[in-house]
Amino acid sequence: MENRKAFTLIEVLISIALLGIILVPLFSVVDLMRDSNKKLLESLDKSKQITKATKVLFLDVLSSNGNLDIQKDEFTRLCIEETKNSLYNLPLAKVCWVVLKNKNTLLRVEGNAYTLPLGSEDRVEVDSVMQGLEIFDVYHQKDKVLILLQQKGKEPISFMVQGVRNPVLEVLADGTKIMRDGRKILRDGTQVFKDGSKILPNGTRVPAPSTPSKPKNKNPGKANPGTSPPKLVK
């Protein structure tokens, strides 16, 4: 029997045909895996965004002074008048969570002493949190805050923040708020502390005014000039 050192033409053609039959579904499987991985990454990114958004919202409420302004409409509008959870290094910030009708986009607005709708002079930072929102609702009763939110096609998310108390003891006729910790918050947002120091609406700290010291008498035996000598009582 002779040793064969090469393939015949028919064998080569058959091999190419078989290889073509195998490669077509193989490429389809590879494309399917790519699409699946892409959708998985997109899903993970959205999950991370939702997790980050709920964490920031939770900390905004937890770090607040309890003064929450909740307005009900198609979506709830939540304004936290004062919170320590600032994303832009403000000592105290006013944060509002609102839903735009354009793509039902949830926004986070941070600044000081601004009102909604925003004016041209308001200095705020606006972050787009998520789109396609179907539910955004907030309930506040006593010291508990319940928050519900849901994106289209996603599972609803709910969480409760406890220990949130309104710090306002009294509101004066001029709009000044007397706080539980002794502070006063003026109508323009300026905070006045017990020692006289202030925090302006733009976040600038103003130290307490220094009290003038009384002049000391260098000669205890002599009266200060301009004072009458003590009278003797018989």
C-alpha positions in Angstrom: 0.0 0.0 0.0 1.3 3.4 -0.9 1.7 6.2 1.7 -0.5 9.2 1.0 1.3 12.5 1.5 -1.4 14.9 0.5 -5.2 15.4 0.4 -7.1 15.0 -2.8 -9.0 18.0 -4.2 -12.3 16.4 -3.3 -11.3 16.0 0.3 -10.1 19.6 0.5 -13.5 20.9 -0.9 -15.4 18.7 1.5 -13.4 20.0 4.4 -14.0 23.6 3.4 -17.7 23.0 3.0 -17.9 21.4 6.5 -15.9 24.2 8.0 -18.3 26.8 6.4 -21.2 24.9 7.9 -19.6 25.0 11.4 -18.4 28.6 11.3 -21.8 30.2 10.5 -23.5 29.1 13.8 -20.3 29.7 15.7 -20.2 33.3 14.6 -23.9 33.6 15.5 -23.1 32.3 19.0 -20.3 34.8 19.4 -22.5 37.7 18.4 -25.2 36.5 20.8 -22.6 36.4 23.6 -21.5 39.9 22.8 -25.0 41.3 22.8 -25.7 39.4 26.1 -22.6 40.8 27.7 -23.4 44.3 26.5 -26.9 44.1 27.9 -25.5 42.7 31.2 -23.0 45.6 31.5 -25.8 48.1 30.8 -28.0 46.5 33.4 -25.2 46.5 35.9 -24.4 50.2 35.2 -28.1 51.1 35.7 -28.2 49.1 38.9 -25.1 50.9 40.2 -26.7 54.3 39.3 -29.9 53.3 41.1 -27.9 52.1 44.1 -25.9 55.3 44.2 -29.0 57.5 43.8 -30.8 55.8 46.6 -27.7 56.1 48.8 -27.4 59.8 48.2 -31.1 60.4 48.8 -31.0 58.4 52.0 -28.0 60.4 53.3 -29.6 63.7 52.2 -32.6 62.9 54.4 -30.7 61.3 57.3 -28.2 64.2 57.5 -31.0 66.8 57.3 -32.3 69.0 60.1 -35.8 67.5 59.6 -37.2 70.6 57.8 -38.7 68.8 54.7 -40.9 70.5 52.2 -43.0 67.9 50.3 -45.3 68.9 47.5 -47.6 66.4 45.8 -48.3 66.4 42.1 -47.9 63.7 39.4 -44.6 63.2 41.1 -43.6 64.3 44.6 -41.2 67.2 44.9 -38.9 67.0 47.9 -37.0 69.9 49.2 -34.6 69.5 52.2 -34.0 72.9 53.6 -30.8 72.0 55.3 -28.6 68.9 55.1 -24.9 68.2 55.9 -24.7 65.7 53.0 -23.2 68.0 50.4 -21.7 66.7 47.1 -20.0 70.0 46.6 -18.3 70.6 49.9 -20.9 73.0 51.3 -21.0 73.2 55.1 -24.8 73.1 54.9 -26.9 72.8 51.7 -30.4 73.0 50.5 -31.2 70.0 48.3 -34.3 69.5 46.2 -35.3 66.3 44.4 -37.6 66.9 41.4 -38.9 65.0 38.4 -38.9 66.7 35.0 -41.6 65.7 32.5 -38.9 65.4 29.8 -38.3 61.6 29.9 -39.4 61.6 33.5 -35.9 62.5 34.6 -35.1 62.7 38.4 -32.9 65.6 39.2 -31.0 66.6 42.4 -30.5 70.3 42.9 -28.0 71.5 45.5 -27.3 75.1 46.6 -28.1 77.7 49.3 -31.2 79.9 49.7 -32.7 79.2 46.3 -36.3 78.7 45.3 -38.0 76.7 42.7 -38.4 77.4 39.8 -34.8 78.5 39.6 -33.9 82.1 38.7 -31.0 83.4 36.7 -29.2 84.5 39.8 -29.5 81.2 41.7 -26.2 79.5 42.1 -26.9 75.8 42.2 -25.5 72.4 41.0 -28.0 70.2 39.1 -27.3 66.5 38.7 -29.4 64.1 36.5 -29.9 61.0 38.6 -32.1 58.6 36.5 -34.6 58.6 33.6 -37.8 56.8 32.9 -39.2 57.2 36.4 -42.7 56.0 37.0 -43.0 56.5 40.8 -41.4 59.0 43.1 -43.3 59.5 46.3 -42.3 60.7 49.8 -44.2 60.5 53.0 -43.3 62.2 56.3 -44.9 61.5 59.6 -43.5 62.5 62.9 -39.8 61.4 62.8 -40.2 58.9 60.0 -39.7 59.4 56.2 -40.8 56.8 53.7 -39.5 57.0 50.1 -40.8 55.1 47.1 -39.3 55.1 43.6 -39.5 52.9 40.5 -38.1 53.1 37.0 -40.0 51.8 34.0 -39.6 48.0 33.8 -37.8 47.8 37.1 -38.7 46.5 40.5 -39.9 49.3 42.9 -37.5 50.5 45.6 -38.6 51.7 49.0 -36.8 52.6 52.2 -37.5 54.4 55.5 -35.4 56.9 57.4 -36.1 57.2 61.1 -35.2 59.9 63.6 -35.9 62.8 61.3 -37.4 65.6 63.5 -38.4 69.2 62.5 -35.9 71.4 64.3 -38.0 74.6 64.0 -39.5 75.7 67.3 -41.1 78.9 66.2 -41.5 81.1 63.1 -41.6 84.8 63.8 -43.7 87.3 61.9 -40.8 88.5 59.8 -40.0 84.9 58.7 -37.2 84.3 61.1 -37.0 80.7 62.3 -36.0 79.8 65.8 -34.3 76.4 65.9 -34.1 73.8 68.6 -30.3 74.3 68.9 -30.7 78.0 69.5 -29.9 79.2 66.0 -31.8 81.7 64.1 -32.4 81.4 60.4 -33.3 84.7 58.7 -35.6 85.0 55.8 -32.7 85.3 53.3 -31.2 82.0 54.6 -28.5 83.6 56.9 -27.9 81.5 60.0 -27.1 83.3 63.2 -25.6 81.2 66.1 -25.8 81.8 69.8 -22.3 83.3 69.9 -23.1 85.8 67.1 -21.3 84.0 64.3 -23.1 83.6 61.0 -23.2 81.5 57.9 -24.3 83.5 54.9 -26.5 82.0 52.1 -23.5 81.4 49.9 -21.8 79.3 52.6 -19.4 82.0 53.8 -18.7 81.8 57.6 -18.7 85.1 59.5 -17.0 84.9 62.9 -18.6 86.2 66.1 -18.0 89.9 66.8 -15.3 90.5 69.4 -16.5 92.1 72.6 -14.5 95.2 73.6 -12.4 94.6 76.8 -12.7 97.0 79.7 -9.6 99.2 80.4 -7.6 97.9 83.3 -6.6 100.3 86.1 -2.8 100.1 86.3 -2.7 101.8 89.7 -5.2 100.2 92.0 -4.7 102.8 94.7 -5.6 105.7 92.5 -8.9 106.4 90.9 -9.1 106.5 87.1 -9.0 110.0 85.7 -12.4 111.5 85.2 -14.0 109.5 88.1 -15.1 111.2 91.3 -13.5 110.0 94.6 -15.6 107.9 96.8 -17.6 109.7 99.5 -17.1 109.0 103.1 -20.1 108.0 105.2 -20.1 109.2 108.8 
